[in-house]
């Protein structure tokens, strides 16, 4: 794959993965508390979960992009007459 194709594939995989992961975010982790008559928002637990979702989406899309690239390389090698051992 060309660099442009890799980037495009990664972006598509990331959007798909993010769609699946972001549905599971627990928005209620951002808590509003009362202190001295003022409201404070504790975003720590939510941000931690959000970061985990982003990392998971990046990991999944990277793995899927590498898989797609390897599949294309294997097809090109086989088309040129090089046989690859299959697991």
Number of C-alpha atoms within 10 A of each C-alpha: 13 8 8 9 12 16 13 13 19 21 16 14 20 22 14 14 20 19 12 13 16 14 9 11 14 12 13 10 15 14 14 13 12 9 8 7 7 8 11 12 10 13 14 12 14 17 14 11 17 18 11 14 20 16 13 16 21 19 14 17 22 18 13 17 22 15 12 16 17 13 12 13 13 15 15 12 13 12 10 9 9 11 11 10 5 4 3
